[in-house]
Amino acid sequence: MCVDTSVILKQETIMALLEKSLLEARLKTFIDPHSETDLITAKAVKSLEIVDKNVHLNLVLGYPAASYLEELKNAVQQHLQQLPEVGEVTVEVTVNIVSHAVQQNLKPQAGIKNIIAVASGKGGVGKSTTAINLALALSAEGARVGILDADIYGPSIPMMLGLSGLPETENGKVMLPKIGHGIQSISIGYLINQDEPMIWRGPMVTGALQQLLRDTRWDALDYLIIDLPPGTGDIQLTLAQQIPVSGAVIVTTPQDIALLDAQRGLGMFQKVNVPVLGVIENMSVHICSHCGHEEAIFGAGGGATMAEKNQLPLLGALPLDSAIRQNADSGNPTVIAQPESRAAQIYGLIARKMAARLALKGKDFSSRFPNIVIENN
């Protein structure tokens, strides 16, 4: 009796396709807690192989998550092994951070894959402290990170990184970023005396911002965090219109007046088509250092309400903790000084969520197209 091997091969192929579709359907029910999206939709699944009911899955995340990779690997393995048709499951997880799209008619800055602006409408909400801790948290997760202090009138990043003095230069033209706690940084605070007032008009300020960005030799950054001054003035408009920004986050406190100003800042980014990645609520709850009593000094739920109103994620809520301020003032921000603390863990979670939201955005393809130059011969 002759056996038609082509029929057997077709049946095996059909069974393999059925098994693969079953696994893909299962993966669509696994939600990444950082992107709040399933692995299939997030395009994290790069390969899925099935051999004798044993499964090998290759996942690639688009955001830094060194502290989460092993947890993700184990969780996905358990998720797939609940299927009765599945044998042994092996999962490989890696990270690949790419450059994402920026405003129309702009191209990503040389040496920087992504620029993320940290903004607030109102001063005194802890935006700079949040920005530096987010930068350090991204670095701790495995990314190459820099921070640009865009507050020309009141630079604070040098103090928070424990740095001072003029940056080194190449050929007297290009500045080298100063390194603190493993991240690259530049600030007008490195170029002036600490007590020198900046009595500059708008054009001088915006020119200084552009020089700080473009005259610094950034070294292969995955993310440059820009710490914006409060408000929606010249610096914010310059950044929104002339600097290639991949995304922005809004920092606010639960206080109504802070939320009102934060909403204006959010509206500015929306008008210039810079995607807002989410809202961060700072100083959400005060925790007494003596008895542990929690009190919402500035109100409660404001950040969540703002995020819901604008259909944005609330990336996280940080407590009002004197240690956060003391660490920043000492040049050792909380993520460095107290990496196991509750606040440092929250900063880490916010940083992963922020980067994961950016990873869902459109990628930059400008480098794939050749530059067309017309010459007169």
N, C-alpha and C positions, 0 to 999 in steps of 0.2 A: 504493500500500500504506500503510495507516494504522499508526502506531506508538503503542502504548499507553504513554503517558508515565508513567502511575501505576506500571506494572511496573518501568520504568527507575528511577524515584525510590525504589521499595522496594528494588531491588537495591543502589542507591547507599547507602541507609540501612543495609542489612545489612552492606555492606562497611565502612562507617565504624564501625559497632559492633564488628565483628570486629577492625579495626585498633586501636580504642581498648582493647578487652579485652586485645589482645596487648601493648600498651604498658603497661597497668596490671599485667599479669602480670610484665612485665620490671621495672617499678618495685618490685614486691614482692621482688625479688632484690637490691635495692640497700639495704644496711644502713647506717644512720647510725651512725658510730663513737661518737657521744656518747650517744645514747639506746639504742644496740644494738638498734634496731627498724627495720623497713623503713618506707619513706616512706608507703606506703598505710595501714599499721596505725597509724602515728603521726599520721595525718590531716594530713600536711603538704602533700598535693596538693590545691590549691584549684581549679584548672582545667586541663583538658587539651584542646587544640584541634588538629585535624588538617585541613590544607588542602593538597590535591594532594600528599599524602605528607609534607608539611612539618609539623613538630610545634612547637607553642608550649606550654610547661609553666610554670605558675605555682606556686611552692612558697612556703609560709609556715611558718617555724620558730617554735616556741613558746618559744624560749630565746635569749638574746643570744649572737651568734657573729660579730662583725664581722670577726675575723681568719680565719674559716673560710668565709665566704659565697662568695668567688670560687673557692676550691678545690672547694666543693660543686657550684657551677654547672658547672664544667668536668668534674668527675667524672660528673655525671648526664648531661651532653651526650654524653660518650664512651660511657657505658653504654647509652644509647638508640640511638646511631648504629651500634652493632654489629648491630642488626637490619637485615637486607637490605631489608626493605620500607619502611624509613624514609629520608626525604630529609634536608633541613636541620633541625636541632634548635636552638631557642632556649629558654633557661631563664631565668626571672626568679625571684630569691630575695629575700624580705623577712622581717622579724621582727615578730611580734605577741605581746607578753607579756601574759597575762591573769591574773586572780585565780583561785586554785585553792581547792578546798574545805578547810575547817578542821574542828576537832572539832565534834561534834554540839552543838547549842544555842548555838554561838558564831558571830559574824559577823566578817568581815575588819575590821581596824582602819582607821579613816578615814585617807586619805592613803597607805595601804600596800596594794599588791596581794598581796604574799606575804611571810610571815615564815618564815625558816629558822633553826632553832636549831643551833648548833655546840656539841657536848657531848663530854665525856669522863668516865669514871668516876674517873679518877686525875689528880692534879695533876702538873705537871712534864712533860707529854707534848707541850708546844708548841701547845696548843689555841688560845690567844689569838693567837699569831703566825700560825697557820693561818687563823683567822677573819678577821683584818685583811687578809691577802694574798688570800683568796678574795673578800672584798668589793671590793678594789681591782681584782682580775682581772675580776669581773663588770662593773665600771664601765668598764674598758678595752675590754670586748666590746660596749659600747654601752648598758648598762642604767643606770637611775637607782637608786642604791644608798645605803643607810644602814647604820650599825652601832650597836647598843645594847650597852653594857658592863654585863652583868648581874652582874658580880662586885662586889658591894657592899663586901666586906671587903678586896679587893685589886684595885682597878681598874687596868688597864694600858693600855687603849686610848688615853687622852690622850697618854701618852708615845710610843706607837707612831705616832701621827699628828702628833706635834710640836706639840700644842695645850695650852693652859692657860687659866685664868681663867673667870669666870662667863659662862654663855651669856646672850645678849640675851633680853628678854622682851617680850611684848605685853600691855599693861594690867596688868603685874605678876602675871599668872596663868599664861600659856602661854609655855613656853620655845621659843626658836628653836634648832634643832640647830646645832652648830658644824661648820664645813666644813673638811675637811682632804684634800688631794689629790683634790678633786672629789667626795668622798662626805660625806654628812650623818652626824653622830655625836652621841651623848649618853652621859654617864657621871656617876656620883656623884663621880668624880674632878674634875669641873669645879666642883663645889659645895662642896668641903671643901678644907682645907689639905693639901698633899701628905703631910705627916708626921703628920696627925691620925688616930689609930686609930678604927676603927668598932666601938664596943662596943655593938652592938644585938642584941636578941633577935629570934627568928624573925618575929613579926608586923610589927615595924618594917622588917625587911629586905624582906619580901614586899610591904609597902605602898610602900616606896621603889621597887621594881621596877615596880609598876603605875603609879606616878606618872611615872617616867621615860618609860614608853611612852606613856601617855595624855595627859600634860600637855606633850608636845612636839609642835610643829606640823610634822609631817613633810610634806615637799613632794613629792607625787606620786611615791612610790617604787615601783619594780618589785619590789625585794627589800629587806627589812630583815634583816640578819644579827644574831642575838642571840648574843653570846659568853657562854655559861653558865659559872659556876664549876664546879669538879669535884664529883663526888658525886651523890647522889640525895636531897637534902634539901628544905628549905622552898621555896627559889627554883625548883628544878626542878619540884616538884609544882605550885607556883603557875602556872608557865609552861604546864605540861601541861594544867591543869584550867581556867584562867581567861583565858589569852592565846591568841588565834586563830593557831595555828601550822600552816603548810601542809606543812612537812616538817622533818626533822632529819638531821644527819650526825654520825657518831661518829668521833672522832679517838683513835688509840691508837698505841703503839709496839709493836714485835714482842715485847717482854718479856712473859712469862707473867703476871706480876702485873698489868700494865697491861691485858692482854687480859681478865683475870678481872673487873676493875672496869668496863671498857668494856662487857662483856656485861651487867652489872647496869644500866648506863645505857640500853642498847638495850632491855632488857626493860621498863624503865619507860615508854618511849615506846610500845612495843607494847601495853601494858596500857591506855593512855589513847587508843589509836587515832590516834596521830600517825605518819604514814608515815615510816619511816627510808629515806632516799634512797641511802645507801651508807656505806662505811667508808673512812677515810683512814688510811694507815699513815705515821706521821711518824718521823723518825730511823731510817729503814730500813737505810741503809748509810752508814758513815763513809768519806769520801773524803779521803785524806791530801793536804794542800795542797802538800806538797813533792814527793812521788813519784807521787801519783795512785793509790796502792794502796787498794783497797776492802775494808772489813772490816765484817761484821755484828756490831757491838758488843752490841746488845740482842737478838740472835737473828735468825732469818730466817723469813719466810713466815707470821708470826703474823697479820697483817692479812688476808692471803688466806684463811687457814684460818678465821678468824672470819667473814669474808664468806660463804664457801662453806657454813659450818655454818648460817648464818641465811638462806641463799638471797638474799643481797644482793650488789650489785656492789662490787668493790674500786675505788673512784673513782681511786685513785692512790697512789703511794708516794714520799715525799719524803726526800732524803738528809739525813744529819746534817752540816750545813755551818755553820761558824762565821760565815760572811758573812750568813746568814739572821738569826742572833741580833744581829749587829752592826748590820745595817740597821734592824731593828725598834727597837733601843735608841736609835738616832740620830733616830728620827722619820721615817725614809724606808724603809718596808718594801721587801723585795726586788723586788716587782712594779713599784715606782716607781724604786728605786735602780739596779736591774740588769735592765731589761725584756727583754734578749736572753739572759739567763743560763739555764742548764738548769733551775734551780729555778723561775724566773719562768714558764718555759714549762710546767712541770709544774703550777704553781698555775693557770695559764690553762686547761689541759686538764681539771683537776679541777673548776674552776668551771663550765665548759661542760657537763661530764657531770652535775654536780649539778643544774644548771638544766634540762637536757634530761630527766632522770629526773622532775623535778617536772612538766614540761610534759606528761608522759604521764598524770598523775593527774587525777582528776575536777575539773572547773571549778566555780567558785562561781557559783550562779544566784540568790543571795538578793536581789541588787539588782533582779531582774526582777519580784519580787513586791511588791505594795503593802503598806505598814504599815496594819494595821487598828486604828483607835482607837475605843473605845467611850466616848461622852460621855453624861452624865446631863443631860437637858434639863428 
